[in-house]
């Protein structure tokens, strides 16, 4: 799952080397903290948060297939 989120982010940004994903467990939900370069933050969030929402839906769907819960937090 971590690799999936990293792949999605790296395809969107100009500086793929600055992309990092950290996995944390909060209650029964796995939270993936996504960090990108400051100049790429808008690319990952998108207009009105559309790209971020889409990434969260993909992560939630992939986790649900494994019987888990997951979400993405974009850290600035």
C-alpha positions, 0 to 999 in steps of 0.5 A: 500500500505504501508503494502504491501511494508513493507511486501515485505521488511520484507521477504527479510531482516535478521532484520525485526524489522528495516524495516520502510516505510514512505509515502510522497506526491510529486505532484501527486505521492505517494513516499514511503521511505523504510528504512532498517538496513545497513547490509540489504541494499544489500538484498533489492536492489539486484544485479544490482538493480533487487529486487528494480526494481521489488518492484517498479513495484509491487507498481506502478501496485498496485497504478495504480489499484487504479487510483494513482501513486506511487514509492519506494525510498530506503533510506540509 
